[in-house]
Amino acid sequence: MTTLTPAVPRIRSSQRIPFLRLCAVELRKQLDTRAGLWLLVSIAVISAGFIALNLFTAESEFVTWTNLTGAASTGQLLLLPLIGVMAATSEWSARTALTTFVLEPRRTRVNAAKIASASSLGVAMMVVTLGASALANLIGIVWLGGDGSWALDGGVVAGTALALVLLVIQGVAFGLAFLSTPIAIVAYLGLPTVWTVLTLTVESLGEPAQWLDTSVTFTTLMTGEMAADDWPKLLVSVLIWVGIPLAFGLWRTARREP
């Protein structure tokens, strides 16, 4: 007698979640939390304050679209990277890692989506800054007798936008490396500051600082006057302060239990 073995249906592997959908989900996580929302509000208020300060206190010849944009970017350069920190630590601090990594087991892909969404948020903030600065420049022309120059320095804007994106990625990198929001924020704000202070107080560190201090290389980048020998210095400083913590964070999150 022949025993019939029932056919076992083949289980189809789940379709890969589109990367753009992952980015949209990660961006929503960054904007939907109370901390993220208030941080963005704080950035908007501080940026508006810097615009107003430049508009009402600067000499008329300095009230230009480029200068107003640079003034507004100051608060973003300081605070927007904290969005990156919270984007990286949210899975572990809010205990959503299990859900996230069940839906998308490829953790590096999730982390890449965090980087992409946080970077896109930085670019979007830069675009909004350009619009707000243009409005402020118009106010300066009509009511305050400002110079009102509409000559936008492309090098300054592109350098500032690139510096902002790199700082946001650095925030994500520190978040992934420490996986704790307060520790990552303290490390992100404290370690580069300590290194900068050391380079200013220890004379022998002055030359290495040209290669290892992002406050030096990013400042040069944001002036829009990068020389040929400035690009290697920028690359080295980014590898030290962004690449190393990012690589360690990707390695750590790939092996940590949710």
C-alpha positions in Angstrom: 0.0 0.0 0.0 1.4 3.4 -1.0 1.3 6.2 1.5 0.5 9.5 0.0 2.5 12.4 1.4 0.6 15.6 1.3 2.3 18.3 -0.7 3.9 21.0 1.5 3.2 24.4 0.1 6.3 26.5 -0.6 6.5 29.5 1.7 7.3 32.6 -0.3 9.8 34.9 1.3 8.4 38.3 2.2 8.9 41.0 -0.4 11.7 43.4 0.4 10.3 46.6 1.9 11.2 49.5 -0.5 14.0 51.6 0.8 12.0 54.8 0.2 9.2 53.4 2.4 11.8 52.7 5.2 13.1 56.3 4.8 9.5 57.6 5.1 8.9 55.6 8.3 12.2 56.7 9.9 11.4 60.3 9.0 8.0 60.0 10.6 9.6 58.6 13.7 11.9 61.7 13.9 9.0 64.1 13.5 6.2 62.4 15.4 7.8 62.2 18.8 7.4 65.0 21.3 11.1 65.5 21.7 11.7 65.6 18.0 8.8 68.1 17.5 10.0 70.4 20.2 13.6 70.3 19.0 12.4 71.3 15.5 10.4 74.1 17.0 13.4 75.3 19.0 15.5 75.2 15.9 12.9 77.3 14.0 12.8 79.9 16.9 16.5 80.1 17.2 17.0 80.5 13.5 14.4 83.2 13.4 16.1 84.9 16.3 19.5 84.9 14.5 17.8 86.3 11.3 16.2 89.1 13.4 19.5 89.8 15.2 21.3 90.2 11.9 18.4 92.2 10.3 18.2 94.8 13.1 21.7 95.1 14.3 24.0 94.6 11.3 25.2 97.4 9.1 23.0 97.9 6.1 25.7 96.6 3.7 25.8 93.3 5.5 22.0 92.7 5.4 22.1 90.5 2.3 20.5 87.2 1.4 23.8 85.3 1.8 24.5 86.8 5.3 21.0 86.2 6.5 21.1 82.6 5.4 24.4 82.1 7.2 23.0 83.6 10.4 19.9 81.4 10.3 22.0 78.3 9.7 23.8 78.8 13.0 21.1 77.3 15.2 20.6 74.4 12.8 24.3 73.5 12.8 24.2 73.3 16.6 20.9 71.5 17.2 19.8 69.6 14.1 22.3 66.8 14.6 20.5 66.0 17.8 17.7 64.8 15.6 20.2 62.3 14.1 21.2 61.2 17.6 17.5 60.5 18.6 16.8 58.8 15.3 19.6 56.3 16.1 18.8 55.7 19.7 15.0 55.7 19.5 14.8 52.0 18.7 16.5 51.1 21.9 15.3 53.8 24.3 11.6 53.4 23.2 12.0 49.6 23.0 10.7 49.4 19.5 13.8 47.5 18.2 12.1 44.1 18.3 9.2 45.3 16.2 11.4 47.2 13.7 13.8 44.4 13.2 11.1 41.8 12.8 9.6 43.8 10.0 13.0 44.5 8.5 15.6 42.1 9.7 18.4 43.8 7.8 19.5 46.2 10.5 22.1 47.9 8.3 19.4 48.7 5.9 17.3 50.3 8.7 20.3 52.3 9.8 20.9 53.5 6.3 17.3 54.6 6.1 17.8 56.6 9.4 20.9 58.3 7.9 19.1 59.1 4.6 15.9 60.4 6.3 17.9 62.5 8.8 20.1 63.9 6.0 17.0 64.7 3.9 15.5 66.6 6.9 18.7 68.6 7.0 18.5 69.5 3.3 14.8 70.4 3.7 15.7 72.7 6.7 18.3 74.4 4.5 15.7 75.0 1.7 13.3 76.5 4.3 16.2 78.7 5.6 16.8 80.0 2.1 13.1 81.0 1.8 12.9 82.6 5.3 16.1 84.5 4.6 14.8 85.7 1.3 11.7 87.0 3.1 13.9 88.7 5.7 16.0 90.3 3.0 12.9 91.7 1.4 11.9 93.2 4.7 15.3 94.7 5.1 15.0 96.3 1.6 11.5 97.7 2.1 11.6 98.9 5.8 15.1 98.9 7.1 17.2 100.3 4.3 19.3 97.1 4.0 21.6 96.5 1.1 19.2 93.8 -0.1 21.7 92.1 -2.4 20.2 89.0 -4.0 23.6 87.7 -5.1 23.6 84.3 -3.4 27.0 82.8 -2.8 26.6 79.3 -4.1 29.8 78.1 -2.5 28.7 79.3 0.9 25.2 77.8 0.6 26.5 74.4 -0.8 29.3 74.3 1.9 26.9 75.0 4.7 24.4 72.4 3.4 27.1 69.8 3.2 28.4 70.6 6.6 24.9 70.4 8.0 24.4 66.9 6.4 27.7 65.7 7.7 26.9 66.9 11.2 23.5 65.1 11.1 25.2 61.9 10.0 27.7 62.4 12.8 24.8 62.6 15.2 23.4 59.4 13.8 26.8 57.8 14.2 27.2 58.8 17.8 23.7 57.6 18.5 24.4 54.2 17.0 27.7 53.9 18.8 26.3 54.6 22.3 22.6 53.6 21.9 21.6 55.9 24.7 20.2 59.3 24.0 21.7 61.3 26.9 25.1 59.6 26.7 25.2 60.0 22.9 24.3 63.7 23.1 26.9 64.4 25.8 29.5 62.5 23.7 28.5 64.3 20.5 28.7 67.8 22.1 31.5 67.1 24.6 34.2 65.1 22.8 34.7 67.4 19.8 34.6 70.4 22.1 37.3 68.9 24.4 39.5 68.2 21.4 39.0 71.7 20.1 40.0 73.2 23.4 43.1 71.0 23.6 44.2 72.1 20.1 43.8 75.8 21.1 45.7 75.4 24.4 48.5 72.9 23.4 50.7 74.4 20.7 52.0 71.1 19.4 48.4 70.1 18.5 47.9 73.1 16.2 49.1 71.3 13.0 47.2 68.0 13.6 44.1 70.1 14.3 44.1 71.2 10.6 43.4 67.5 9.8 41.6 66.2 12.8 39.3 69.0 14.0 36.0 69.3 12.3 35.4 72.8 13.7 38.4 73.9 11.6 37.6 71.9 8.4 33.8 72.6 8.5 34.5 76.3 9.0 36.6 76.4 5.9 33.9 74.4 4.0 31.2 76.9 5.0 33.2 79.8 3.7 32.9 78.5 0.2 36.6 78.9 -0.3 37.9 75.4 -0.2 41.4 75.1 -1.7 42.9 71.9 -3.2 44.6 70.9 0.0 41.5 71.6 2.1 39.6 68.7 0.7 42.0 66.0 2.1 41.8 67.6 5.5 38.0 67.6 5.4 38.0 63.9 4.4 40.4 62.9 7.2 38.4 64.8 9.9 35.1 63.3 8.6 36.6 59.8 8.7 37.7 60.3 12.3 34.6 61.9 13.7 31.9 60.4 11.4 33.3 57.3 9.8 34.8 55.6 12.9 31.8 56.0 15.2 29.4 55.1 12.4 31.3 51.9 11.6 31.4 50.9 15.2 27.7 51.7 15.6 26.7 49.6 12.6 28.8 46.8 13.9 27.3 47.1 17.4 23.7 47.3 16.3 24.1 44.3 14.0 25.0 42.2 17.0 23.0 43.5 19.8 19.9 41.7 20.9 16.6 43.8 20.5 
